[in-house]
Amino acid sequence: MRTQPRKEGEVMDVLLEMAAALTPGDGFREARVYSHQSAPGTFSLVFTWDTTSVPPRGSDEALIILEGLKRFGLLDHTVLVERGK
């Protein structure tokens, strides 16, 4: 996610609140928030899952959160699948 640097604190608070509100279970393991080291206002909200199948557009949780974050700026949603250990 990318937002205006002046909104960085507000967006960080919202992302951390969303990540903390998610409860592990049904394959969901955790949510983490990352901010870009040298690009103010740039964040990632990363969900970790342990499931045998992956919905092509991602989880329902991610899609709901994406909808709520649209007001803060540009969103890019990517579904990544781990290969190997």
Secondary structure, 3 states (H helix, E strand, C coil): CECCHHHHHHHHHHHHHHHHHCCCECCEEEEEEEECCCCCCEEEEEEEECCCCCCCCCCHHHHHHHHHHHHHCECCCCCCCCCCC
